[in-house]
């Protein structure tokens, strides 16, 4: 298997937790991993991204070549669009629809929705809203991970196990809330994939 | 026995050092090097062995502390970002002269593309300048392996060894095979040759000749290093020299094997024989290296070369910025347009809607109050200039504050403001954080106190080293005492807590300090919002009745 994933968001949104969990799951599966991330100045409310590569073969580069990413996974719609040059021809975009507006020249929401709407391979919904429904408003990133999981060849049970491991220090309640968020996100994405496949 | 762990490049090196018998780690936080120390601080083996891992005041003190441990025969590392080596340069260059006793590794992390830095300097030049060998890991596994290898090299040749990181390796995670059990530590033993540790001219002259011989021996060691290699190829129209992490990008492109003869370099000084052999067998050469053209410059020299040399200096590889698989591929395409493996792939155009999202100060950050109040006060003066420094508060240069006129290096706010005030600039204001103040601001403040320079120094104290993620700040709880101890008259020192209710008072303090002659220091204080949040979490949630 091989998954080349660009994780995107705004500093502080929690994309690195997604990378950590997938990393733990992949390591457990005996897969190779490389995951480049951004620390330091760029984390302060700026755009952040992480290149996550998982493969059963040896991985050479820490960075994904342009046009080679299988997935863009984003917590923010404009940030999802930033990495279009990375996406491969058959690649999917999984993104939250909830904009994070902390700059004066943030584009019109309609324009963003139109641009994303023209993507054939798109899963987009409000991840934060789903997280709130689960009673865990800060688990938007786990909803996103769930929504991305059908595109990653690691069994969902294995990812759930990794979620439990990563959040174990924070107690059973936090683990359960994050698992719930993951499952909701996954279910929602599976519905949408069905629609996409039926419509095409 | 080996076990697999998922580690950042920084962490892999730290883990390797602990398992290779490390006794002390020293350093000052700096992106992308910070995680080396943080790993050691949190590591159970390091705790059980009481391995030193307290942050130092700056890179120079850290360097000398690590060298002192090496003098005593134990294995030590010192960590810093590339510009930190400038601060430590006096100790560093002279440590080539003293040499090492216990193995000493200088883990220095370069930041090509300047993700979090003010320049793109390449530490390999420092190694060459100081006759100190350099190891340049290309993978997290090599970062781990090079710790033990580097200690042995350091002890064999009795010299410190640089481990050169770059951002993409420091901050990239991979599965690494690590030893399940740590190896033994050194016991204290003093250098056999004590003279060269006292760098008086007579000793230094003798040592310098010896050091040149050591460097020649190190050149030979590079020829047989397990980290350097010559791989033959079928197509000799091109030879490739590739170093460090750039090798990964080459491997990404040629997954079925590279058709061109290739020299891989991860240990310096340069293996000259290997390079000469490559030049002798190939029609032209492409040099791929992360950072500045260090190998390329050495290959080109001054004289006309019989072989065409391509790289950053002739524009075949882009002159600035970090490499990636696409840049390496484009460079190869320029030289071999018929080669299938390097033909450009279809890629989509960047989306114009995705506008830039620069970093900004956190909501609730005390630096925000400082800049807002300062801007309001300074708007009444035509020629006010504000001298900034290195830290989160450097972001005061950006909108919405646009408050800063200079940012140079650690501590330069105070000294540049002083020089400008002596040129007649008024108001001349320095803004510096607490950690940067104790790193390199104190000596400059002493200058300003001694001359009672007509300027305002704002020490914006957030009780931490914020930009790098909230490491302990060495001046916490001592800032006012330091100022007074340096000789600042008590009436020129003002302290204010950055609270909304104190905002008018803050402006009044600024205004009065600017309008009265001489030096004033205002310590403005609020705990970093990020570390405060973490401290809150540590204390646990508030219990509800």
Boltz contact constraints between the chains, C-beta under 6 A:
constraints:
  - contact:
      token1: [A, 23]
      token2: [B, 6]
      max_distance: 6.0
  - contact:
      token1: [A, 27]
      token2: [B, 6]
      max_distance: 6.0
  - contact:
      token1: [A, 27]
      token2: [B, 175]
      max_distance: 6.0
  - contact:
      token1: [A, 33]
      token2: [B, 174]
      max_distance: 6.0
  - contact:
      token1: [A, 33]
      token2: [B, 175]
      max_distance: 6.0
  - contact:
      token1: [A, 34]
      token2: [B, 174]
      max_distance: 6.0
  - contact:
      token1: [A, 35]
      token2: [B, 173]
      max_distance: 6.0
  - contact:
      token1: [A, 36]
      token2: [B, 168]
      max_distance: 6.0
  - contact:
      token1: [A, 36]
      token2: [B, 172]
      max_distance: 6.0
  - contact:
      token1: [A, 37]
      token2: [B, 171]
      max_distance: 6.0
  - contact:
      token1: [A, 39]
      token2: [B, 31]
      max_distance: 6.0
  - contact:
      token1: [A, 39]
      token2: [B, 171]
      max_distance: 6.0
  - contact:
      token1: [A, 40]
      token2: [B, 31]
      max_distance: 6.0
  - contact:
      token1: [A, 40]
      token2: [B, 116]
      max_distance: 6.0
  - contact:
      token1: [A, 41]
      token2: [B, 116]
      max_distance: 6.0
  - contact:
      token1: [A, 41]
      token2: [B, 359]
      max_distance: 6.0
  - contact:
      token1: [A, 42]
      token2: [B, 359]
      max_distance: 6.0
  - contact:
      token1: [A, 44]
      token2: [B, 359]
      max_distance: 6.0
  - contact:
      token1: [A, 45]
      token2: [B, 359]
      max_distance: 6.0
  - contact:
      token1: [A, 45]
      token2: [B, 360]
      max_distance: 6.0
  - contact:
      token1: [A, 46]
      token2: [B, 357]
      max_distance: 6.0
  - contact:
      token1: [A, 46]
      token2: [B, 358]
      max_distance: 6.0
  - contact:
      token1: [A, 46]
      token2: [B, 359]
      max_distance: 6.0
  - contact:
      token1: [A, 47]
      token2: [B, 357]
      max_distance: 6.0
  - contact:
      token1: [A, 60]
      token2: [B, 248]
      max_distance: 6.0
  - contact:
      token1: [A, 60]
      token2: [B, 251]
      max_distance: 6.0
  - contact:
      token1: [A, 60]
      token2: [B, 252]
      max_distance: 6.0
  - contact:
      token1: [A, 61]
      token2: [B, 248]
      max_distance: 6.0
  - contact:
      token1: [A, 61]
      token2: [B, 249]
      max_distance: 6.0
  - contact:
      token1: [A, 61]
      token2: [B, 252]
      max_distance: 6.0
  - contact:
      token1: [A, 61]
      token2: [B, 325]
      max_distance: 6.0
  - contact:
      token1: [A, 62]
      token2: [B, 168]
      max_distance: 6.0
  - contact:
      token1: [A, 62]
      token2: [B, 172]
      max_distance: 6.0
  - contact:
      token1: [A, 63]
      token2: [B, 324]
      max_distance: 6.0
  - contact:
      token1: [A, 65]
      token2: [B, 325]
      max_distance: 6.0
  - contact:
      token1: [A, 65]
      token2: [B, 326]
      max_distance: 6.0
  - contact:
      token1: [A, 66]
      token2: [B, 326]
      max_distance: 6.0
  - contact:
      token1: [A, 66]
      token2: [B, 347]
      max_distance: 6.0
  - contact:
      token1: [A, 67]
      token2: [B, 345]
      max_distance: 6.0
  - contact:
      token1: [A, 67]
      token2: [B, 347]
      max_distance: 6.0
  - contact:
      token1: [A, 78]
      token2: [B, 354]
      max_distance: 6.0
  - contact:
      token1: [A, 81]
      token2: [B, 351]
      max_distance: 6.0
  - contact:
      token1: [A, 81]
      token2: [B, 353]
      max_distance: 6.0
  - contact:
      token1: [A, 81]
      token2: [B, 354]
      max_distance: 6.0
  - contact:
      token1: [A, 82]
      token2: [B, 354]
      max_distance: 6.0
  - contact:
      token1: [A, 84]
      token2: [B, 348]
      max_distance: 6.0
  - contact:
      token1: [A, 84]
      token2: [B, 351]
      max_distance: 6.0
  - contact:
      token1: [A, 85]
      token2: [B, 347]
      max_distance: 6.0
  - contact:
      token1: [A, 85]
      token2: [B, 348]
      max_distance: 6.0
  - contact:
      token1: [A, 85]
      token2: [B, 350]
      max_distance: 6.0
  - contact:
      token1: [A, 103]
      token2: [B, 357]
      max_distance: 6.0
  - contact:
      token1: [A, 105]
      token2: [B, 355]
      max_distance: 6.0
  - contact:
      token1: [A, 107]
      token2: [B, 353]
      max_distance: 6.0
  - contact:
      token1: [A, 111]
      token2: [B, 353]
      max_distance: 6.0
  - contact:
      token1: [A, 115]
      token2: [B, 353]
      max_distance: 6.0
